[in-house]
Amino acid sequence: RCQSSNSNSKQMQTSECTTSTTKQCRHDGDAKEAQSTIIGTDTHTKLTLLCTLSEHEDRVWCCAWSPRKDILASCSGDKLIKLWTYDAALHFKCIQTLDAHTRTVRCVSWNPSGQLFASASFDGTIGIWQRSVEGVEITFECVEILEGHDNEIKSLSWDSSGKLLSSCSRDKSVWIWEMDDSDVRNVEFEVVAVKRSHDADVKCVVWHPTEEMLLSCSYDDAIKTYKSDAIEDDWYVNQVLKTHTDTVWCVAFSPLTGNQFVSCSADRSIAIFDKMKVHQPCEQTTTTTTDASHTHKEDKDQDQGQLLMMDDLAYKLKQRITDVHQCAIYHVDWLCNKDDGVSVIVSCSGDNSFKILQQSDKNHEEQFSLLCTQAQAHLNDVNWAEFGPRVKPGCY
């Protein structure tokens, strides 16, 4: 089951996936990486449109399911956030419309508790929304507006503890905020780090599902990892990955372990990265993967894949899938189900489509290949696609 949103048709669509030539866009040259593969042809997997939600009055930028998958939050160029619930028959109802921003709301992100979510706006602010503790009806109210970014905020992400919130912006910065919720009726936030390591607009931030590690990606074609230094009480760039040849729009971890992550780009490719073990070097040991002239405090860009500090958590390119879409790929989401072994990625694009890739074991090496395609999913760009609740066996 996958859900996507449209940039111009003012609609969201919910589709069900059961396992059983559009716009002309810029074409890059042949990929140089040895891991590059060309995506295969469609299988006979069936996609069924369940419903279309059309209450927004401008383009829909993002849709996010609550942790329990019982509420869907959407945001739009109409400056509004809408909350949706559904019944057993999968009939959706808008239960609340929220208004706190003065410009487009670009992103919403749920706190793991499900009692809070954050909204990011082109007005440069972040809204913190808290669930009401009175009554049985689901209602949220804005309890805090966070200011600091100099320009449009593009993405938000909560860490697994629910205490850290990251944001990124067109101002080229990544911010990390810490929440104090000792008083549940008066949550407060403190800025614990501001990193200006990218050379251009930062498109997306996402936290590792179990570790205190953050990913960012940017218009500068780079992906960066951030870790905290307990001694220095600061955050530093730990690794720089430059696999893509154009803007990297989105990154997403494999949700169970975070041992892999996926990225998508305007170069129309999807890259899969694998965790690699990097041991701490002994004294007087040299290595080509570090540069001793760089310290935690420095955020300057480095060569492709270079580690700035030796660490036990780093990533390397495993697979690069080229020509997945005919236009820029704007968003990816990863679904893993340990009960039946399903591991699938959904991607969406400016070619108006979304695609689902499935992980399989070929020659004892896990690789992704095309499972199905939904062409013309919307009338224009599909900016967001996210897996929703599993409504019945065999469907997602």
C-alpha positions in Angstrom: 0.0 0.0 0.0 1.5 3.3 -1.0 0.4 6.8 -0.9 1.7 9.7 -3.1 1.0 13.4 -3.5 0.9 15.7 -6.5 2.5 19.1 -6.9 0.0 20.7 -9.2 -3.3 18.8 -9.2 -4.0 19.6 -5.6 -4.7 15.9 -4.9 -3.4 13.0 -2.9 -4.0 9.5 -4.0 -3.9 6.2 -2.0 -3.1 3.0 -3.9 -2.9 -0.6 -3.0 -0.2 -2.9 -4.3 -0.9 -6.6 -4.4 1.9 -9.0 -5.3 0.8 -11.3 -7.8 6.3 7.6 -22.6 5.8 10.8 -20.6 7.8 14.1 -20.4 11.1 14.4 -22.0 13.7 15.3 -19.3 17.4 15.8 -19.2 19.4 12.7 -19.8 22.8 12.2 -18.2 25.7 10.2 -19.8 26.4 6.6 -18.9 27.0 6.0 -15.2 30.7 5.4 -14.3 30.1 3.2 -11.2 30.7 -0.5 -11.6 27.7 -1.1 -9.5 25.3 0.5 -12.0 22.4 -1.5 -13.3 19.6 -0.7 -15.7 16.1 -1.2 -14.2 14.2 -4.2 -15.6 10.7 -4.4 -17.0 7.5 -4.4 -15.1 6.1 -7.6 -13.5 2.4 -8.5 -13.2 2.0 -6.9 -9.7 -1.4 -5.3 -9.5 -1.9 -1.7 -8.3 -5.3 -0.5 -7.3 -6.3 3.1 -6.7 -8.3 3.2 -3.4 -9.2 6.9 -3.2 -8.3 10.4 -4.1 -8.3 13.2 -1.5 -8.9 16.7 -3.0 -9.6 19.2 -0.2 -6.4 21.2 -0.5 -6.6 24.4 -2.7 -3.0 24.3 -3.9 -0.3 21.8 -4.7 0.3 19.1 -2.1 3.9 18.8 -1.0 4.0 16.1 1.6 1.9 13.4 3.3 3.0 11.7 6.5 1.5 8.8 8.4 1.5 8.9 12.2 3.5 6.2 13.9 0.4 4.0 14.5 -0.7 4.7 10.9 -4.1 5.9 12.1 -3.7 9.5 11.0 -2.5 11.0 7.8 -1.1 14.5 7.8 -0.9 16.5 4.5 0.5 19.9 3.8 0.2 22.3 0.8 0.9 25.5 -0.9 -2.4 26.7 0.5 -0.5 27.2 3.8 -2.6 24.6 5.5 -2.1 21.2 7.2 -4.9 18.7 7.1 -5.4 15.6 9.3 -7.2 12.6 7.9 -8.5 9.4 9.5 -10.1 6.4 7.9 -12.6 3.6 8.7 -12.6 -0.1 8.2 -13.8 0.4 4.6 -10.9 2.7 4.0 -13.1 5.8 3.6 -11.0 8.9 4.5 -12.3 11.9 6.4 -10.6 15.2 7.1 -10.9 15.7 10.8 -9.0 19.0 11.3 -7.5 21.8 9.3 -4.5 23.6 10.9 -3.3 27.1 10.1 -0.1 28.6 11.6 2.2 29.5 8.7 2.2 32.5 6.3 3.7 30.6 3.3 3.7 27.1 1.7 3.9 24.3 4.2 6.6 22.0 2.7 6.9 19.1 5.1 5.3 17.5 8.2 7.1 14.9 10.4 5.6 12.9 13.3 7.3 12.5 16.7 7.6 8.7 17.5 5.2 9.2 20.4 2.4 10.2 18.0 1.5 13.0 20.4 3.4 15.6 18.5 4.3 16.5 14.9 6.4 19.3 13.3 5.7 21.3 10.2 8.2 23.1 8.0 7.3 26.2 6.0 8.7 28.4 3.3 8.2 31.2 5.8 11.4 29.9 7.5 9.6 28.7 10.7 8.8 25.3 12.2 5.5 24.7 13.9 5.2 22.2 16.8 1.8 20.7 17.1 0.6 18.8 20.2 -2.4 16.5 20.6 -5.0 17.7 23.0 -5.3 15.7 26.2 -8.9 16.7 26.7 -11.8 14.8 25.3 -12.0 11.8 23.0 -11.8 13.6 19.7 -8.4 13.9 17.9 -7.3 17.5 17.9 -3.9 19.1 17.6 -2.9 22.7 18.4 0.2 24.7 17.7 2.2 25.0 20.9 5.5 26.4 19.6 6.9 28.2 16.6 10.7 27.7 16.1 12.6 30.4 14.3 16.2 30.6 13.1 16.5 29.6 9.5 17.2 32.4 7.0 15.1 30.9 4.2 12.6 28.2 3.2 12.7 25.0 5.3 12.6 21.9 3.1 12.6 18.9 5.4 12.2 17.7 9.0 13.0 14.5 10.9 12.7 13.3 14.5 15.2 10.8 16.0 14.1 7.5 17.5 14.1 8.9 21.0 11.7 11.7 20.0 14.0 14.2 21.8 16.0 15.5 18.7 14.4 17.3 15.7 16.5 18.1 12.7 15.6 20.7 10.0 17.2 21.8 6.7 16.8 24.8 4.5 17.5 26.7 1.4 19.9 28.7 3.5 22.4 25.7 3.2 22.2 24.8 6.8 21.2 21.8 8.9 19.9 22.5 12.4 19.5 20.1 15.3 17.0 21.0 18.1 16.5 19.3 21.4 13.1 19.1 23.0 12.5 19.4 26.8 9.1 17.8 27.5 9.4 17.5 31.2 6.3 19.7 31.3 4.0 18.0 28.8 1.9 21.2 28.6 4.8 23.4 27.8 7.4 21.7 25.5 10.5 23.8 24.8 13.3 23.5 22.3 16.9 24.4 22.3 19.3 24.6 19.4 22.2 22.2 20.0 23.9 22.4 16.6 23.9 24.4 13.3 25.9 22.8 10.5 26.7 24.7 7.3 28.6 22.0 5.5 26.7 22.0 2.2 27.4 24.4 -0.6 23.8 24.7 -1.7 20.1 24.2 -0.8 19.7 21.2 1.6 16.8 19.1 0.4 16.3 16.4 3.0 17.4 15.3 6.5 16.7 11.9 8.1 17.7 10.2 11.3 19.1 6.7 11.6 16.4 4.4 13.1 18.5 3.2 16.1 21.7 5.3 16.2 22.3 8.9 17.0 23.3 9.7 13.4 21.9 12.0 10.8 21.9 12.1 7.0 21.5 15.1 4.8 21.4 15.6 1.0 21.6 18.7 -1.1 21.5 20.6 -4.4 25.3 20.3 -4.3 24.9 16.6 -5.3 26.4 15.4 -1.9 25.1 13.2 0.9 26.6 13.8 4.4 26.5 11.9 7.7 26.6 13.6 11.0 27.5 12.2 14.4 27.8 13.7 17.9 31.0 14.2 19.9 30.2 13.7 23.5 33.6 15.1 24.6 33.3 18.3 22.5 29.5 18.5 23.0 29.1 19.1 19.3 28.1 17.5 16.0 30.5 16.9 13.1 30.3 15.7 9.5 31.6 12.1 9.6 31.3 11.0 5.9 30.7 12.6 2.5 29.2 10.5 -0.3 29.2 11.8 -3.9 27.6 9.1 -5.9 25.1 11.2 -7.8 25.8 13.7 -10.6 22.9 16.0 -9.9 20.8 17.3 -7.0 20.1 14.6 -4.4 16.5 15.1 -3.4 15.8 12.5 -0.7 17.4 9.8 1.5 15.7 7.1 3.5 17.1 4.4 5.8 16.0 0.8 5.8 13.6 1.0 8.8 14.4 -2.0 10.9 18.2 -1.8 11.3 19.5 1.2 9.4 22.2 -1.0 7.9 21.3 0.3 4.5 19.9 3.6 3.1 18.6 4.7 -0.3 19.0 8.0 -2.1 17.4 9.5 -5.2 18.5 12.3 -7.5 17.7 14.6 -10.4 20.2 12.4 -12.4 17.2 9.9 -12.5 19.0 7.2 -10.5 18.5 5.5 -7.2 21.5 4.4 -5.1 21.6 1.8 -2.3 24.3 2.1 0.4 25.4 -0.6 2.7 26.9 -0.3 6.2 30.6 -1.1 6.4 32.7 -1.7 9.5 35.5 0.7 10.0 37.8 -0.2 12.9 39.5 2.4 15.1 43.1 2.6 14.0 45.9 1.9 16.5 48.6 4.5 17.1 51.1 5.0 14.2 48.7 3.2 11.9 48.0 5.0 8.6 44.9 4.7 6.4 43.8 6.2 3.1 40.2 6.7 4.3 41.0 9.5 6.8 42.6 12.9 6.6 44.3 13.9 9.9 44.2 17.5 9.0 40.4 17.6 9.5 38.8 17.7 12.9 35.3 17.4 14.2 34.8 21.1 13.9 35.5 21.3 10.1 32.6 21.0 7.7 34.4 21.5 4.4 33.4 19.2 1.5 35.6 16.2 0.9 36.3 13.7 -1.8 33.8 11.1 -2.8 33.1 8.7 0.1 35.8 10.1 2.3 35.6 9.5 6.1 36.5 12.5 8.1 36.9 10.5 11.3 37.5 6.8 11.9 34.2 5.3 13.1 32.3 2.1 13.5 29.4 3.3 11.4 29.9 4.3 7.8 28.4 3.4 4.4 29.6 2.4 0.9 27.8 2.2 -2.4 26.2 -1.2 -3.0 24.0 -0.7 -6.0 23.2 2.1 -8.4 20.1 1.8 -10.5 20.0 4.1 -13.5 17.1 5.4 -15.6 14.6 4.5 -13.0 12.4 7.4 -14.1 12.4 9.7 -17.1 12.7 12.8 -14.9 14.1 13.9 -11.6 13.3 11.5 -8.7 11.9 13.6 -5.8 11.2 11.1 -3.0 11.8 7.6 -1.8 10.5 5.5 1.1 11.6 2.1 2.3 9.3 -0.6 3.7 10.6 -3.8 5.5 8.4 -6.5 7.0 10.3 -9.0 9.0 7.3 -11.4 9.2 7.2 -12.2 5.5 10.6 -10.8 4.4 9.2 -8.1 2.2 11.7 -5.3 1.4 10.5 -2.7 -1.1 11.2 0.9 -2.0 8.8 3.3 -3.6 10.1 6.2 -5.7 8.2 9.1 -7.3 9.2 11.6 -10.0 8.6 14.6 -12.2 7.5 12.1 -14.9 4.2 11.9 -13.0 4.7 8.3 -12.0 5.7 6.2 -9.0 7.6 2.9 -9.1 8.1 0.1 -6.6 11.4 -1.8 -6.4 11.7 -5.1 -4.6 14.8 -6.6 -3.0 15.7 -10.1 -3.9 18.6 -12.5 -3.4 20.3 -13.1 -6.7 23.5 -15.1 -6.7 23.6 -14.7 -2.9 23.7 -10.9 -3.2 20.7 -8.8 -2.4 19.8 -6.5 -5.2 16.7 -4.3 -6.1 14.8 -4.7 -9.3 11.5 -3.2 -10.6 8.3 -4.7 -9.2 5.7 -2.4 -10.7 5.1 1.0 -12.2 2.1 3.4 -11.9 2.3 5.7 -14.8 0.4 9.0 -14.8 -0.3 8.6 -11.1 -1.1 12.4 -11.0 -1.6 15.0 -13.7 1.8 16.5 -12.9 4.9 16.0 -10.7 4.6 13.4 -7.9 6.5 15.0 -5.1 6.0 12.5 -2.3 5.2 8.8 -1.9 5.1 6.9 1.4 4.0 3.5 2.5 0.9 3.5 4.6 -0.8 0.9 6.9 -1.0 -2.8 5.7 -4.7 -3.3 5.4 -4.7 -7.0 4.6 -2.3 -9.9 4.0 -0.5 -9.7 0.7 -1.1 -6.0 0.3 0.9 -2.9 1.3 
